[in-house]
Amino acid sequence: MQLILWRHADAEDGSPDLERRLTASGRDDAAAVAQWLRQRLAADFELVTSPAVRARQTAEALRQDMRTDKRLAPGAPVDAILAAAGWPSAAGTVVIVGHQPDFGRAVAFLLSGKAIEWPLKKAGFWWLSNEDPLAVKAVLSPDLL
């Protein structure tokens, strides 16, 4: 299984939190990262997103059917993120679009077994593979594109 944890791009301030939309810069970053991912993803990947508008708008940049999962709302615990992804037994590649510090905690848990927070810039992602052994395939933030 390949798992990509993609943090939503920059969003406007305001409330309610779940209705915050991407900024113009956020839309540009999401498009740039999506282009990089599309060049490397198999055609049959699954796309799962938080119910937050900013996460769904980020995911839309991939131009792929998506499934919204309320377990990925801001504040999602590690076990909910992994369950939404089907980790570690899902077949193929799953791209999850959600939030920080949730994704930093999930990556830290998968790679170190510790409940700590690791950073992840807006619109950045971690690409993991559960091949034996667990491997990091890529870590990218939009400022590198």
PADO-688503 format. One record per residue (C-alpha): residue in one letter; x, y, z. Coordinates in steps of 0.02 Angstrom, whole numbers, plus 50000, padded with zeros to 5 digits. Example, Ala and Ser with C-alpha at 12.3 -4.5 7.8 and 13.67 -1.06 7.14 Angstrom:
<rec><resn>a</resn><x>50615</x><y>49775</y><z>50390</z></rec>
<rec><resn>s</resn><x>50684</x><y>49947</y><z>50357</z></rec>
//
This chain:
<rec><resn>m</resn><x>50000</x><y>50000</y><z>50000</z></rec>
<rec><resn>q</resn><x>50054</x><y>50178</y><z>49960</z></rec>
<rec><resn>l</resn><x>49987</x><y>50314</y><z>50076</z></rec>
<rec><resn>i</resn><x>49999</x><y>50499</y><z>50039</z></rec>
<rec><resn>l</resn><x>49951</x><y>50617</y><z>50180</z></rec>
<rec><resn>w</resn><x>49925</x><y>50787</y><z>50097</z></rec>
<rec><resn>r</resn><x>49893</x><y>50937</y><z>50205</z></rec>
<rec><resn>h</resn><x>49767</x><y>51062</y><z>50137</z></rec>
<rec><resn>a</resn><x>49835</x><y>51220</y><z>50057</z></rec>
<rec><resn>d</resn><x>49827</x><y>51396</y><z>50131</z></rec>
<rec><resn>a</resn><x>49651</x><y>51448</y><z>50181</z></rec>
<rec><resn>e</resn><x>49565</x><y>51609</y><z>50228</z></rec>
<rec><resn>d</resn><x>49542</x><y>51651</y><z>50411</z></rec>
<rec><resn>g</resn><x>49368</x><y>51647</y><z>50484</z></rec>
<rec><resn>s</resn><x>49233</x><y>51537</y><z>50550</z></rec>
<rec><resn>p</resn><x>49149</x><y>51421</y><z>50548</z></rec>
<rec><resn>d</resn><x>49310</x><y>51324</y><z>50530</z></rec>
<rec><resn>l</resn><x>49243</x><y>51190</y><z>50414</z></rec>
<rec><resn>e</resn><x>49187</x><y>51321</y><z>50288</z></rec>
<rec><resn>r</resn><x>49353</x><y>51411</y><z>50265</z></rec>
<rec><resn>r</resn><x>49402</x><y>51419</y><z>50082</z></rec>
<rec><resn>l</resn><x>49574</x><y>51419</y><z>50000</z></rec>
<rec><resn>t</resn><x>49662</x><y>51583</y><z>49966</z></rec>
<rec><resn>a</resn><x>49723</x><y>51623</y><z>49790</z></rec>
<rec><resn>s</resn><x>49897</x><y>51570</y><z>49845</z></rec>
<rec><resn>g</resn><x>49824</x><y>51410</y><z>49919</z></rec>
<rec><resn>r</resn><x>49739</x><y>51368</y><z>49754</z></rec>
<rec><resn>d</resn><x>49904</x><y>51395</y><z>49662</z></rec>
<rec><resn>d</resn><x>49999</x><y>51284</y><z>49785</z></rec>
<rec><resn>a</resn><x>49867</x><y>51147</y><z>49775</z></rec>
<rec><resn>a</resn><x>49876</x><y>51150</y><z>49585</z></rec>
<rec><resn>a</resn><x>50066</x><y>51140</y><z>49584</z></rec>
<rec><resn>v</resn><x>50072</x><y>50994</y><z>49706</z></rec>
<rec><resn>a</resn><x>49929</x><y>50906</y><z>49614</z></rec>
<rec><resn>q</resn><x>50025</x><y>50920</y><z>49450</z></rec>
<rec><resn>w</resn><x>50180</x><y>50843</y><z>49532</z></rec>
<rec><resn>l</resn><x>50075</x><y>50702</y><z>49606</z></rec>
<rec><resn>r</resn><x>49978</x><y>50665</y><z>49444</z></rec>
<rec><resn>q</resn><x>50143</x><y>50637</y><z>49354</z></rec>
<rec><resn>r</resn><x>50188</x><y>50501</y><z>49480</z></rec>
<rec><resn>l</resn><x>50025</x><y>50422</y><z>49536</z></rec>
<rec><resn>a</resn><x>49949</x><y>50266</y><z>49460</z></rec>
<rec><resn>a</resn><x>49784</x><y>50302</y><z>49373</z></rec>
<rec><resn>d</resn><x>49680</x><y>50203</y><z>49498</z></rec>
<rec><resn>f</resn><x>49722</x><y>50289</y><z>49662</z></rec>
<rec><resn>e</resn><x>49589</x><y>50324</y><z>49792</z></rec>
<rec><resn>l</resn><x>49562</x><y>50503</y><z>49852</z></rec>
<rec><resn>v</resn><x>49488</x><y>50532</y><z>50026</z></rec>
<rec><resn>t</resn><x>49464</x><y>50703</y><z>50104</z></rec>
<rec><resn>s</resn><x>49414</x><y>50790</y><z>50263</z></rec>
<rec><resn>p</resn><x>49241</x><y>50871</y><z>50259</z></rec>
<rec><resn>a</resn><x>49322</x><y>51043</y><z>50277</z></rec>
<rec><resn>v</resn><x>49299</x><y>51150</y><z>50121</z></rec>
<rec><resn>r</resn><x>49485</x><y>51193</y><z>50115</z></rec>
<rec><resn>a</resn><x>49531</x><y>51008</y><z>50111</z></rec>
<rec><resn>r</resn><x>49403</x><y>50968</y><z>49976</z></rec>
<rec><resn>q</resn><x>49463</x><y>51115</y><z>49871</z></rec>
<rec><resn>t</resn><x>49642</x><y>51055</y><z>49888</z></rec>
<rec><resn>a</resn><x>49591</x><y>50880</y><z>49835</z></rec>
<rec><resn>e</resn><x>49494</x><y>50948</y><z>49685</z></rec>
<rec><resn>a</resn><x>49660</x><y>51001</y><z>49609</z></rec>
<rec><resn>l</resn><x>49693</x><y>50816</y><z>49573</z></rec>
<rec><resn>r</resn><x>49539</x><y>50810</y><z>49460</z></rec>
<rec><resn>q</resn><x>49488</x><y>50640</y><z>49527</z></rec>
<rec><resn>d</resn><x>49330</x><y>50572</y><z>49608</z></rec>
<rec><resn>m</resn><x>49344</x><y>50589</y><z>49795</z></rec>
<rec><resn>r</resn><x>49262</x><y>50521</y><z>49951</z></rec>
<rec><resn>t</resn><x>49234</x><y>50633</y><z>50101</z></rec>
<rec><resn>d</resn><x>49261</x><y>50552</y><z>50271</z></rec>
<rec><resn>k</resn><x>49204</x><y>50644</y><z>50427</z></rec>
<rec><resn>r</resn><x>49335</x><y>50550</y><z>50530</z></rec>
<rec><resn>l</resn><x>49464</x><y>50663</y><z>50446</z></rec>
<rec><resn>a</resn><x>49392</x><y>50826</y><z>50512</z></rec>
<rec><resn>p</resn><x>49514</x><y>50940</y><z>50603</z></rec>
<rec><resn>g</resn><x>49575</x><y>50858</y><z>50763</z></rec>
<rec><resn>a</resn><x>49569</x><y>50681</y><z>50690</z></rec>
<rec><resn>p</resn><x>49661</x><y>50554</y><z>50797</z></rec>
<rec><resn>v</resn><x>49794</x><y>50443</y><z>50719</z></rec>
<rec><resn>d</resn><x>49685</x><y>50287</y><z>50724</z></rec>
<rec><resn>a</resn><x>49545</x><y>50377</y><z>50629</z></rec>
<rec><resn>i</resn><x>49665</x><y>50436</y><z>50493</z></rec>
<rec><resn>l</resn><x>49737</x><y>50262</y><z>50470</z></rec>
<rec><resn>a</resn><x>49562</x><y>50184</y><z>50469</z></rec>
<rec><resn>a</resn><x>49502</x><y>50308</y><z>50337</z></rec>
<rec><resn>a</resn><x>49652</x><y>50259</y><z>50231</z></rec>
<rec><resn>g</resn><x>49631</x><y>50073</y><z>50258</z></rec>
<rec><resn>w</resn><x>49810</x><y>50065</y><z>50323</z></rec>
<rec><resn>p</resn><x>49901</x><y>49949</y><z>50309</z></rec>
<rec><resn>s</resn><x>49799</x><y>49827</y><z>50207</z></rec>
<rec><resn>a</resn><x>49717</x><y>49931</y><z>50071</z></rec>
<rec><resn>a</resn><x>49774</x><y>49890</y><z>49896</z></rec>
<rec><resn>g</resn><x>49855</x><y>50020</y><z>49784</z></rec>
<rec><resn>t</resn><x>49876</x><y>50202</y><z>49829</z></rec>
<rec><resn>v</resn><x>49769</x><y>50308</y><z>49944</z></rec>
<rec><resn>v</resn><x>49785</x><y>50497</y><z>49948</z></rec>
<rec><resn>i</resn><x>49713</x><y>50576</y><z>50105</z></rec>
<rec><resn>v</resn><x>49688</x><y>50765</y><z>50114</z></rec>
<rec><resn>g</resn><x>49671</x><y>50836</y><z>50287</z></rec>
<rec><resn>h</resn><x>49748</x><y>50937</y><z>50426</z></rec>
<rec><resn>q</resn><x>49896</x><y>50975</y><z>50535</z></rec>
<rec><resn>p</resn><x>49945</x><y>50934</y><z>50671</z></rec>
<rec><resn>d</resn><x>49843</x><y>50777</y><z>50638</z></rec>
<rec><resn>f</resn><x>49950</x><y>50717</y><z>50491</z></rec>
<rec><resn>g</resn><x>50113</x><y>50757</y><z>50581</z></rec>
<rec><resn>r</resn><x>50057</x><y>50647</y><z>50725</z></rec>
<rec><resn>a</resn><x>50008</x><y>50506</y><z>50605</z></rec>
<rec><resn>v</resn><x>50174</x><y>50510</y><z>50515</z></rec>
<rec><resn>a</resn><x>50271</x><y>50517</y><z>50678</z></rec>
<rec><resn>f</resn><x>50173</x><y>50368</y><z>50744</z></rec>
<rec><resn>l</resn><x>50200</x><y>50265</y><z>50586</z></rec>
<rec><resn>l</resn><x>50386</x><y>50302</y><z>50574</z></rec>
<rec><resn>s</resn><x>50438</x><y>50311</y><z>50756</z></rec>
<rec><resn>g</resn><x>50297</x><y>50230</y><z>50855</z></rec>
<rec><resn>k</resn><x>50288</x><y>50388</y><z>50961</z></rec>
<rec><resn>a</resn><x>50141</x><y>50505</y><z>50993</z></rec>
<rec><resn>i</resn><x>50232</x><y>50665</y><z>50946</z></rec>
<rec><resn>e</resn><x>50202</x><y>50806</y><z>50822</z></rec>
<rec><resn>w</resn><x>50303</x><y>50823</y><z>50664</z></rec>
<rec><resn>p</resn><x>50289</x><y>50975</y><z>50551</z></rec>
<rec><resn>l</resn><x>50204</x><y>50978</y><z>50383</z></rec>
<rec><resn>k</resn><x>50187</x><y>51139</y><z>50283</z></rec>
<rec><resn>k</resn><x>50023</x><y>51191</y><z>50204</z></rec>
<rec><resn>a</resn><x>49998</x><y>51097</y><z>50041</z></rec>
<rec><resn>g</resn><x>50143</x><y>50983</y><z>50085</z></rec>
<rec><resn>f</resn><x>50133</x><y>50794</y><z>50094</z></rec>
<rec><resn>w</resn><x>50215</x><y>50636</y><z>50157</z></rec>
<rec><resn>w</resn><x>50215</x><y>50485</y><z>50039</z></rec>
<rec><resn>l</resn><x>50237</x><y>50320</y><z>50132</z></rec>
<rec><resn>s</resn><x>50244</x><y>50140</y><z>50074</z></rec>
<rec><resn>n</resn><x>50210</x><y>49990</y><z>50186</z></rec>
<rec><resn>e</resn><x>50329</x><y>49881</y><z>50088</z></rec>
<rec><resn>d</resn><x>50443</x><y>49784</y><z>50203</z></rec>
<rec><resn>p</resn><x>50514</x><y>49886</y><z>50283</z></rec>
<rec><resn>l</resn><x>50402</x><y>50039</y><z>50295</z></rec>
<rec><resn>a</resn><x>50477</x><y>50172</y><z>50183</z></rec>
<rec><resn>v</resn><x>50464</x><y>50357</y><z>50151</z></rec>
<rec><resn>k</resn><x>50450</x><y>50381</y><z>49963</z></rec>
<rec><resn>a</resn><x>50437</x><y>50571</y><z>49963</z></rec>
<rec><resn>v</resn><x>50411</x><y>50723</y><z>50072</z></rec>
<rec><resn>l</resn><x>50372</x><y>50883</y><z>49980</z></rec>
<rec><resn>s</resn><x>50313</x><y>51060</y><z>50014</z></rec>
<rec><resn>p</resn><x>50251</x><y>51176</y><z>49876</z></rec>
<rec><resn>d</resn><x>50395</x><y>51299</y><z>49897</z></rec>
<rec><resn>l</resn><x>50507</x><y>51168</y><z>49816</z></rec>
<rec><resn>l</resn><x>50406</x><y>51164</y><z>49655</z></rec>
//
